[in-house]
Each structure stands twice: as C-alpha cells, then as structure tokens.
C-alpha cells in the first residue's frame, strides 16, 4: 500500500471524467431515438423531515390503525418528550399496525432489490445482515411503520412499565404467539435472548451488546412477564430495542446451538417465514399464516434480490424487475423521479455520516485550535457539490437532524463552520492557525482513504483541496482497501482518515456519543479525550428527562464545535424508489432509514 | 495418445499443487484479519477486541497450524465437496455448481460469437489487404481490443433501461428451465465479451492468413485451377486456425472463470460475481476453491488446445 499523491488521484479523476464523457456521448446516441425524461437536478434539497420519533418516550402504544401521520415536511418541531419515566400503558390493540393507504389487497410477491442481501452468517446479534433476516422475527418493541417511525409501539411486548428511577423495565408479553416451528413464545425466550447480551456464550461476538451495556439483569417474573434491570437509567433503552438486530430468538434454538446461531436460520415469530436462500442471489420469505396479528401480512411472499450496485437496484425498479429498492443511485433515482406514472421516490435521512477522523494524539492535530481551524475552514457545501452525483449529504451538528435533540437545519446553516459564507470562518480559522504557530500552514499530513471511488476519487481529494486552499495544509493521500481501514483505526496509523464512521443505530445520540467521544471508548478512533466531555457523557447517560437531555446535548454540541474530535462532513440520506403499486410502507413519511420489516406492505395489482 | 494424455494429466498435478499452495498462502498473508473485517464492515458500530477475535478464530478452526488447514482443504477437494463457506457452512461445491452453468453458457456463446465475427473479418481483411474492407476491419479490431468489455456492457445496460425500459432477470434462470429468459440473461454479456475476443480472433486470423497466402501449397492450389473460395476455405483457413484455436482456447479459459467486471455490469450471478462476494466476505474457502477451479479449467483447456492441433494439422501427432 504505497503512498499516492493527490496528483495521482487527480489524474485518475480525469480519466474517470473522460470515460464519463464518452459514456455520456454513447448514451446520448443510444437515447436519441426515444428521448427519455430529462434528469432533474441532483436531490440536493434536504429530506423533508416529519416529526422526530416520539418513540422512545412515552411508551404510548396507539390503538390500530395508527393515527394518520402528517405529511412529510409538515412536521412539528422535534418533540420534547424524550424518555420513558413512569408510564404504564395499555392499548386496545397494541402494536397492530395498519397501512395508511387502503383498503389493502392481499396476495402477490414483493421483490426488493438491495445491496445487503448477502450475509456472512445468520446470527443477527452477531452482526448478520438484518435487511433480509429481520423479516422472520419480532422485537419486544418497535417503531410504527404507518407513522413513518414517529411512534414507539408494542411488538412482542404487549405493554410495559418503567420504574420511577428508570432502571427497571417490566414487559408484559403478548399471548398466543407461536414460533414458526409451532412452539409457543414465552418469557423464557426473552430471557434467553437478553441473557446472551449480558453473558455472551463462549466463542460468540455479540456486536449489539455495546448498545445495551447498561443491561444488568433479565428475569422471568411470570410465564408472560419479564423484568429487565439496568445499571443506570437510559433515555434510549426502548428505542435501542426497536433496532433491526434486537430481535427475539427462541430459547430452544439457542440451547440446541450452544448460543451460537451463525450457522442456522433460527425460527422466528415474524410475519414472514423462511423459504429459500441462494447466497449472493436471493432470499425468499413466505407469509406466516399464524402471525399473531391475524390481519397481517398482506403479501404472499417477499423476494430479496442481491443487487450490489446502486445503479442495478434503480434500473431493476425502473424496468419492473424489482418493485422496491431502499437505496438507488442518484441517476436512476432522478430517472424514477421523472416517471411519476410508474415510480415514486423519496429521500430518507440516514443515521450514517461522512467523516474525516483526525488523530488527536498526533501533532499538530493534538492542538484543538488546529482542529477547530480545520472545522471552520472546510466548506461542507463545496464537498456536497463535489459529491452531488454520488449521494445526497446534508448538514448535521454532531447528530442527524432527524434526531429529536438536533437543531433545525435552518439554524445549523447559520452557525460558524456550517454556514455557506466562509468569509468570517476563514478569518477565524487563520487566526487560530497563527495562534497555534502555523500561520503559513503545515504538512504534509497523511490522509488515509478507502480505495472505493466515492472516497478515493471525491471525498479525499475534495477535503485535501479545501485544506490546501484555505489553510495551506498539505496532505499525502494513502489509499487502502476499505475493509482494512479498521486496522488503521485500531492502530492509530493515520493523521486524517476519510470514512463514514459515525453511525448511530438510534436517533437518541447518547450511545453514539459514548462510543465515539468518550475517552478510551471502542469507537473513539480519533483518540479524543476530554474529562469535561466525559463528565457530560456521564450526565447524558443518567438523564431521562427530555428537557435536561436537550440541554446536555446542546452543551455537548457547543463543546464539540469548539474542540472537534473529528470533522463531520455531513449526514447522508438514502434514496428509495418503488413502483407505484407498492403500498403500505409509508416510505415517503419515514423520519429515518430502516431496511427492515415489511408486514404492512401490499401490492395494488 | 493415451500415454500422452496420461503424461499430461500427471504433469498438471504439480501445476495444480502449486496453485493451491500459492492461493492458500496468499489468503493468509494479505493484510487484515477476516474476522475483524467482516464484523467491522457489517456492523460499523462494533470493533472486536483481540480476545474476541481469538475466540472466534478458534471456533472456526482457523487457529490450527497452516499445514492442518491445508490438508483439511485438500481432503475436502478430493472428496469433491470443496469445503464449506467460512461462516454459513454452505457447501461451496453447491454454490459453484449453481452458478457455473450460467458462466459456462456465456463463455461458450462468447467464443461462438467471436468465431462468427472474427474469422470472416480476419480472412476478408487479409484477402483484401490494404483495401477498404481491410481498413474497416482494422478499425473494428482496434476499437474492440481497446474498449473494455465491461464498459460496452454498461452502455448496453443503459440503452436497455433508458430506451427499451427493460433489463434481464437478476436471478439465475437455467437454459433448461426457460430458454427465452435464460437467453435474456446471457446474450448481453456474451455479445460484449464475444466482440472483444472476436477482435483478437480477427487480428490473429488476418496475420495467419497473410502468412499462409504466400505459402507454396496455396500457389499450387491456385495453379491447379481451384476457385479462390475453395483455396481460402480448404487450404488457407484450416492452416490459419492453429493460432486462432490457441487464442480462443485461452479466452475460453478466462471466460469460464467468469468475467468479474462484465458479470457485474450486467448484474449476472455467475462465478465472477461469486468471487467478488467471496472477497467481500473474506471467505477464504470460497476464494481458494474458485482459484483452484480456474487452475483446473486452464489446465484442461491447454490440453484440449494441444489435442486440437493434432486434429487440425496431421503433421502433429502425439504418442
């Protein structure tokens, strides 16, 4: 893995441009007979955010059908309710989701083109690909599909109670639920599932464990009642339980396999049952006729087609080879946008972010004035422009704007470092550089980037160019295979590192902040360490009051802006597109991405 | 002949042994721990500790000495099962058998297309040397040699989607299940790959034909009054085929392994796509067996080429 200079990269870009030009001419010639719809501009507008997931808060299971969600973009400001405190709730039909569009029709096979249909193994708790496997299972709690994930609703837990100190959760399980093999679902299954997180079986790696590190004890109180005891109150605990990997496994299968399900597809309680799996080709799931919600599912089957290329996913939907894709390429998405009679498109905020990690232990990046200068001087807007044909990216201030604790996009756009007009920011950045003794810049820094074109051809050179132009910081770009970046992360063998390593599985960023910013934390790749910030994280970890959480997050964001552990370029959005006959998934209303379950989907054939 | 075949078969053993050793070592010396990589890529929010990596490696038997791992693999190969995928424990033989028919079909179709186009173009170019058919043919040859097949494939897919609002199935459909839909999957890759090989075939045919046109036996054939067409077909073409067979054979070997880029361009789930998946998942067993398969295919193709020489040229005899 030799070093490669930026000029080498620029040369490859030129080549790419030339190829693209030729391709463009070719496609123009090819297209001259039919004049396809003119692609519109890139999806640069931010995703229209509906209300934030009221979710994790008042566990107020709505009776089905769920309240009709507001139109995307017409959403109220982030909700203030944030964490469950003492509420005990019940509902007439808890967790029974009904699609907004209707009346639903029954039958048909939904074909989904996706890039993560392959999975290295089958154990969701150990990092298997959730996209296909989650169809088989239920969580205890989940987010409501019809409302676009704005509400938390019961799943296998019919209702729950939270102790006044926020440390004990009692879940009352749904009765009459059966596993796909016919055995009844009981509290023992829930205990066995969560016991895995507390005491992972030998040889397993429970990757979701870090999200529930506060879970201390899980016990069966009655055949259908389970209590979980936490070491501390956690504002996000219920929301974490809704994520696609937090599914419940049958105790019987866990016992039969010594707690390791990597080699077996365990039966679930979900709306769909496993039928067939062809590695790297497709999954087939069929309707569970005994699903605990007798109304669901509407579909007879789901086929998930392995389509690793974004363009293939989009073109599969355009041509009817697939009905839906969770994330299409920008060009096919635009084409879909132009075919309103056949196709619908949406942009959904993604919890992932583009980042440039700065090694806080290496000079001169150990000086927070230098890191602050970099954060101020880099024009995020310029990078978005460079990246616009690749993927939409949006501003976010240390969390996705879809989070209930985020400032609005409009407010963020006015802040130093985030605003488009860099005049004041550049002046401040240069002053900081001078104060740090680097008035004339410095370099070269080693900028490590994955070989993937989006990183090597766009992000890394764009960031390097901004550094050079605005602060006279020179860089040497080192390209390595993306999968090997983990070695550089772990060993700290980088100055700057372009990646997408700032991911939160939930919209409450408490766990993510703990993972990425806490001194010595497992994902603190920048090696950031600030006792004051650690104290703030402790406060966050022990706060469930929504107002106090907001306040702590605000304080944290202010601090991170001043003492940036790394550079958050922006948060991405996924670009789903689907044929107009696909109904019931409320994709245009979703406040965040989830390649998850589809029990409310139906086909208008 | 039998002795020759036996000798060649025995000679291929060290070659294949070398292939297995090289790929086995290569998979273990390339940087990055596959277990950590798999987890980091799929999870992106969890990094295994060294202790966890050690435990998982033990559970998968990867902490055994290399010679044990190698012998275990060889045992799987000799039993015909080829081992099982790294984590999912799927038999690799089944995965290869599922995809091989599609890749083989594309490869054979591509070679047939290359002959249909390459041979006439090459002969015409030679016979009409320095006339307009030759110029046109040389432009054709240079274009298709220079342009990568995957790029043509992308253009073709683009045209299918934008003009005809159509694309082939993304899943495997065998010839014996539904010939028409199978053809839809295979024809695109076969055409773009076939044109590339056709260009090479035409180039080789042209130079071989030019050389043979000046041979004494061609002049003799003409002198005895044979029509030019018969001279070309009976005396020139057959002799010009030797280098063409070599080129086609090597191309067939490459294509049978699966063209990664072209399969990816068309979204065809063939052996090339399987190799990409194997690398993506750091599935050592999958990669090792696919590379071994390429080794076997090339060895067999080489043998087949040598046998074809004897058929085409009676002066060549084995045994």
Interface residues (C-beta under 8 A of the other chain):
Chain A: X1 X19 X23 X26 X27 X30 X31 X33 X34 X36 X113 X118 X119 X120 X121 X122 X127 X128 X129 X202 X203 X204 X205 X207 X208 X209 X210 X211 X260 X262 X263 X278 X279 X280 X281 X282 X305 X306 X307 X308 X309 X312 X315 X316 X318 X319 X321 X322 X332 X335 X352 X481 X482 X483 X484 X486 X487 X489 X490 X500 X501 X503 X505 X512 X515 X522 X523
Chain B: X31 X32 X36 X37 X38 X39 X40 X41 X42 X43 X44 X45 X46 X47 X48 X49 X52 X55 X56 X58 X59 X85 X86 X87 X88 X89 X90 X95 X98 X151 X154 X155 X157 X158 X159 X160 X161 X162 X163 X165 X166 X167 X168 X169 X170 X171 X172 X264 X267 X269 X273 X274 X276 X277 X280 X281 X282 X283
